[in-house]
Structure formats: C-alpha cells, structure tokens
Amino acid sequence: MAKHEVALPAAQVESVILTVRGHKVILDSDLAALYGVTTRQLNQQVKRNQDRFPNDFAFVLRRRQ
C-alpha cells in the first residue's frame, strides 16, 4: 500500500453513504471522520486541489423553492 493510501473496511464506508435526491453521497463531516481529519481540513484540501477531483465530487445542497 502506498504511503498516503488508507484501507477502510467496506462496512464502515457503506454505513455513511446516504441517498439524497437520487444520488449516493457522503457528507463532508462523515468523510473527514473516515480519514481522521477535521471537516475544515478536508474542505480546505478539496478547495486547494480542485484539479485532482472530478467535477461532480463535491456540491452544496440547497433547499428547494
């Protein structure tokens, strides 16, 4: 396993997957907990490294009007 790879049990990942408006998602707070970092740190790294993530990797939910 490479230096920065993390092996997580499938059941642990599956337990935080939600279905929102027909899409499977993991909340940033749950993803951060899986990797052992704060939500703030996770969001900062995603923002700083946008070119490393697919366009649909992150999105902001808003209330329907």
PyMOL CGO cylinders between C-alpha atoms (Angstrom):
from pymol import cmd
from pymol.cgo import CYLINDER

trace = [
    CYLINDER, 0.00, 0.00, 0.00, 1.35, 3.46, -0.92, 0.3, 1, 1, 1, 1, 1, 1,
    CYLINDER, 1.35, 3.46, -0.92, 2.31, 5.96, 1.77, 0.3, 1, 1, 1, 1, 1, 1,
    CYLINDER, 2.31, 5.96, 1.77, -0.91, 8.01, 1.58, 0.3, 1, 1, 1, 1, 1, 1,
    CYLINDER, -0.91, 8.01, 1.58, -3.40, 5.20, 0.92, 0.3, 1, 1, 1, 1, 1, 1,
    CYLINDER, -3.40, 5.20, 0.92, -5.87, 4.35, 3.64, 0.3, 1, 1, 1, 1, 1, 1,
    CYLINDER, -5.87, 4.35, 3.64, -7.61, 0.99, 3.85, 0.3, 1, 1, 1, 1, 1, 1,
    CYLINDER, -7.61, 0.99, 3.85, -11.08, 1.28, 5.34, 0.3, 1, 1, 1, 1, 1, 1,
    CYLINDER, -11.08, 1.28, 5.34, -13.48, -1.58, 5.97, 0.3, 1, 1, 1, 1, 1, 1,
    CYLINDER, -13.48, -1.58, 5.97, -16.28, -1.58, 3.38, 0.3, 1, 1, 1, 1, 1, 1,
    CYLINDER, -16.28, -1.58, 3.38, -18.93, -1.73, 6.11, 0.3, 1, 1, 1, 1, 1, 1,
    CYLINDER, -18.93, -1.73, 6.11, -17.54, 1.44, 7.68, 0.3, 1, 1, 1, 1, 1, 1,
    CYLINDER, -17.54, 1.44, 7.68, -17.76, 3.32, 4.38, 0.3, 1, 1, 1, 1, 1, 1,
    CYLINDER, -17.76, 3.32, 4.38, -21.17, 1.89, 3.49, 0.3, 1, 1, 1, 1, 1, 1,
    CYLINDER, -21.17, 1.89, 3.49, -22.59, 2.98, 6.85, 0.3, 1, 1, 1, 1, 1, 1,
    CYLINDER, -22.59, 2.98, 6.85, -22.12, 6.68, 5.99, 0.3, 1, 1, 1, 1, 1, 1,
    CYLINDER, -22.12, 6.68, 5.99, -23.45, 6.60, 2.42, 0.3, 1, 1, 1, 1, 1, 1,
    CYLINDER, -23.45, 6.60, 2.42, -26.75, 8.46, 2.11, 0.3, 1, 1, 1, 1, 1, 1,
    CYLINDER, -26.75, 8.46, 2.11, -29.14, 8.82, -0.81, 0.3, 1, 1, 1, 1, 1, 1,
    CYLINDER, -29.14, 8.82, -0.81, -30.00, 12.47, -1.44, 0.3, 1, 1, 1, 1, 1, 1,
    CYLINDER, -30.00, 12.47, -1.44, -32.28, 13.37, -4.35, 0.3, 1, 1, 1, 1, 1, 1,
    CYLINDER, -32.28, 13.37, -4.35, -31.45, 10.08, -6.01, 0.3, 1, 1, 1, 1, 1, 1,
    CYLINDER, -31.45, 10.08, -6.01, -27.66, 10.36, -5.65, 0.3, 1, 1, 1, 1, 1, 1,
    CYLINDER, -27.66, 10.36, -5.65, -25.42, 8.39, -3.32, 0.3, 1, 1, 1, 1, 1, 1,
    CYLINDER, -25.42, 8.39, -3.32, -23.41, 10.84, -1.21, 0.3, 1, 1, 1, 1, 1, 1,
    CYLINDER, -23.41, 10.84, -1.21, -21.16, 11.00, 1.83, 0.3, 1, 1, 1, 1, 1, 1,
    CYLINDER, -21.16, 11.00, 1.83, -21.34, 14.18, 3.90, 0.3, 1, 1, 1, 1, 1, 1,
    CYLINDER, -21.34, 14.18, 3.90, -18.08, 16.06, 4.29, 0.3, 1, 1, 1, 1, 1, 1,
    CYLINDER, -18.08, 16.06, 4.29, -18.16, 15.56, 8.06, 0.3, 1, 1, 1, 1, 1, 1,
    CYLINDER, -18.16, 15.56, 8.06, -18.50, 11.78, 7.65, 0.3, 1, 1, 1, 1, 1, 1,
    CYLINDER, -18.50, 11.78, 7.65, -15.75, 11.62, 5.01, 0.3, 1, 1, 1, 1, 1, 1,
    CYLINDER, -15.75, 11.62, 5.01, -13.44, 13.68, 7.21, 0.3, 1, 1, 1, 1, 1, 1,
    CYLINDER, -13.44, 13.68, 7.21, -14.10, 11.33, 10.14, 0.3, 1, 1, 1, 1, 1, 1,
    CYLINDER, -14.10, 11.33, 10.14, -13.26, 8.32, 7.96, 0.3, 1, 1, 1, 1, 1, 1,
    CYLINDER, -13.26, 8.32, 7.96, -9.89, 9.87, 7.14, 0.3, 1, 1, 1, 1, 1, 1,
    CYLINDER, -9.89, 9.87, 7.14, -9.26, 11.15, 10.66, 0.3, 1, 1, 1, 1, 1, 1,
    CYLINDER, -9.26, 11.15, 10.66, -9.15, 14.85, 9.81, 0.3, 1, 1, 1, 1, 1, 1,
    CYLINDER, -9.15, 14.85, 9.81, -11.41, 17.78, 10.62, 0.3, 1, 1, 1, 1, 1, 1,
    CYLINDER, -11.41, 17.78, 10.62, -14.17, 18.79, 8.22, 0.3, 1, 1, 1, 1, 1, 1,
    CYLINDER, -14.17, 18.79, 8.22, -12.37, 22.11, 7.80, 0.3, 1, 1, 1, 1, 1, 1,
    CYLINDER, -12.37, 22.11, 7.80, -9.13, 20.39, 6.77, 0.3, 1, 1, 1, 1, 1, 1,
    CYLINDER, -9.13, 20.39, 6.77, -10.94, 18.16, 4.27, 0.3, 1, 1, 1, 1, 1, 1,
    CYLINDER, -10.94, 18.16, 4.27, -12.76, 21.09, 2.67, 0.3, 1, 1, 1, 1, 1, 1,
    CYLINDER, -12.76, 21.09, 2.67, -9.57, 23.17, 2.50, 0.3, 1, 1, 1, 1, 1, 1,
    CYLINDER, -9.57, 23.17, 2.50, -7.72, 20.39, 0.72, 0.3, 1, 1, 1, 1, 1, 1,
    CYLINDER, -7.72, 20.39, 0.72, -10.54, 19.83, -1.76, 0.3, 1, 1, 1, 1, 1, 1,
    CYLINDER, -10.54, 19.83, -1.76, -10.65, 23.56, -2.49, 0.3, 1, 1, 1, 1, 1, 1,
    CYLINDER, -10.65, 23.56, -2.49, -6.85, 23.80, -2.87, 0.3, 1, 1, 1, 1, 1, 1,
    CYLINDER, -6.85, 23.80, -2.87, -6.64, 20.72, -5.10, 0.3, 1, 1, 1, 1, 1, 1,
    CYLINDER, -6.64, 20.72, -5.10, -9.73, 21.06, -7.28, 0.3, 1, 1, 1, 1, 1, 1,
    CYLINDER, -9.73, 21.06, -7.28, -7.85, 19.74, -10.32, 0.3, 1, 1, 1, 1, 1, 1,
    CYLINDER, -7.85, 19.74, -10.32, -7.39, 16.37, -8.55, 0.3, 1, 1, 1, 1, 1, 1,
    CYLINDER, -7.39, 16.37, -8.55, -11.12, 15.77, -8.11, 0.3, 1, 1, 1, 1, 1, 1,
    CYLINDER, -11.12, 15.77, -8.11, -13.86, 15.08, -10.67, 0.3, 1, 1, 1, 1, 1, 1,
    CYLINDER, -13.86, 15.08, -10.67, -16.26, 17.97, -11.30, 0.3, 1, 1, 1, 1, 1, 1,
    CYLINDER, -16.26, 17.97, -11.30, -19.08, 16.16, -9.51, 0.3, 1, 1, 1, 1, 1, 1,
    CYLINDER, -19.08, 16.16, -9.51, -17.00, 15.22, -6.45, 0.3, 1, 1, 1, 1, 1, 1,
    CYLINDER, -17.00, 15.22, -6.45, -18.43, 17.94, -4.22, 0.3, 1, 1, 1, 1, 1, 1,
    CYLINDER, -18.43, 17.94, -4.22, -21.56, 20.03, -4.28, 0.3, 1, 1, 1, 1, 1, 1,
    CYLINDER, -21.56, 20.03, -4.28, -23.57, 22.19, -1.92, 0.3, 1, 1, 1, 1, 1, 1,
    CYLINDER, -23.57, 22.19, -1.92, -27.13, 21.23, -1.08, 0.3, 1, 1, 1, 1, 1, 1,
    CYLINDER, -27.13, 21.23, -1.08, -29.71, 23.99, -1.08, 0.3, 1, 1, 1, 1, 1, 1,
    CYLINDER, -29.71, 23.99, -1.08, -33.37, 23.95, -0.12, 0.3, 1, 1, 1, 1, 1, 1,
    CYLINDER, -33.37, 23.95, -0.12, -35.81, 23.52, -2.96, 0.3, 1, 1, 1, 1, 1, 1,
    CYLINDER, -35.81, 23.52, -2.96, -38.00, 26.50, -3.61, 0.3, 1, 1, 1, 1, 1, 1,
]
cmd.load_cgo(trace, "trace")
